[in-house]
């Protein structure tokens, strides 16, 4: 159990970079998804599902970027989100130009992320892109896609062996009148560095020009820049164009062209080759392929992790399980062999035992991750959030050591992030308001994880202002939902989970577009989990996520009852002691109680609960285990304690059904199945 | 052309031939669709489940998968439920689940053509006639053997097996 106070957190004690990899990986997947969705989308008839999905991509990248302090990524995705939000609310209709711009923005985000990953030096400029997204979001046309007026370009070709090599360009313009006009600025002579210079007035995009020019000169020899009437264009075309763009007022002639150089291509240009100083997104994308090849040849630092299909890991786990069982059998068989005669065989078996145990541990560890993996992202996030929102927030983490299946962990990150952000943004009040309400100036958000019964329980709790019933009902009416004033509180809270529902008064870049809650529920339902919300106005809100134990590791106490073995979750075992005569007293005819430290507890005999067959003359159960669940304690009577170990929780429902008082099953070292006792149910049983 | 046609006819004919795994229960011989059978293994290390009916012997670890084991001999009150090194469990793949069935012995894999399968008459038996898809006849030596063909999928997912959660759900 640990508590991390947000206020006392020092930067050094906290290595946020360990999560960068996850974020980059997620973002890359998200961007790839967005791209394929955009490419597939029917512009005339986009479905709500598609628009929502694309919106969520932008939203989750924004969230992550904001958490890690990648402000330019957050700024750009925030704009995308605004545009997409209007689209999914049908306040704007989707246009081809928007799809193009979204794709372009996706590339820029990729480039920005590449820079944070240290793969490239320069970050692409975003000012004009953001401006264009804003224009579209405000319902205006994109300048880039409005029929562009003629642009005046400064084109340099070279280095060339002879000046006449570039004369083909002049012919080109003569042959294609629609292309515009060309004018040699150098009187047909090569410059000192063997270049030719032309002034071109055209309406065609850069890519098309380069395409056409490539009939006469090599693609790499072409440099395109905006013509500014001045003398020599700067030698470094890429940075010059970037500056030009930054300086240019939005919507100016020629704006948006030629500066979306994917930074991945930059090292190539910088390497001294005559790389394209400037090309449009298409050309850059083509070049990207080359840049990537270079990278892998150079053994880039990309793959420190390997993504493997989960089925492969599961298969591995099962195979290793088999191996361990076979090994246990061999060990058993070899026990009676003569140690001298079979010394090498026995040595081999003991080696086998050691390596297979290691192997099992390693394979199991692939899937299992402690909750701290998720929880540790929050201190930093909350610290930044608190600073931005002008609030004081303490974060309390409970049960970080609870291990969870990787599949579940990965899928729980997003919903939890949403919930924590919501708590900070909408739940916790400003210090002034808290003081006025008679609370401490700093709010507390508690994140906890625990195994309970057949589930994992994750809670996000805040001591903020709670939900306002009236506000939710009003908002629901505005959104055209069927509501009544006499709905119960829980029915009102349930409205929160409707798509697009947000009661935030102001949209912030933290949360408050109402994307969170429906996504939270969707993600958790997809994991066969449930999510519940409870709130009291003025006192706070609690969201409880319950996930099934599909494949979770649990610390278990194995106990023997009449020759059978059961597992008790160690987390629920408080203590155990030997039963002395006279300790257990009967109450009424059947009820039995035991007094432990001035407290009477009901006694549950496990052999009764599970109707364990007993032979005559077998010894009586003599160990009492105090078990706690849901805040109540009972004393469980068992025969013996067999040991304490980590068990892999398997569910019985996969091939069978739920069994009363059993939360799952596990496989013991000898290959037998042992049932895991549902302590929460035992406690309930004692109550009734 | 002629050859191709012949192959096509052969294929069509073979599609009509069904393969059955046959097993014995109290001297009677039953056949089930071989495609439902995953594997056959010995009866070993079954963990009892307290609240389950007697014919559900418990659960077993099959390479990391937890599989419920039904003893058909107990379910239909046939034969003597003995468990020794000769007891076999047929691991079935039915209704998306893996289930084990204990029988007296597994005897054969047989191909039956459609003409060898006759509809089962209405009769009183321990096994609900609804689960019997037909009666097969197999030549064995001098005489004929009777094979009771069972729809094992329907049988295993039936409510009175209690293997599935509330059966209908």
Interface residues (C-beta under 8 A of the other chain):
Chain A: X317 X318 X319 X321 X322 X564 X609 X610 X611 X612 X650 X652 X653 X654 X655 X656 X657 X658 X659 X660 X661 X662 X665 X667 X670 X671 X672 X673 X674 X675
Chain B: X45 X47 X48 X49 X50 X51 X52 X58 X59 X60 X61 X63 X64 X65 X66 X67 X68 X97 X98 X99 X162 X163 X164 X165
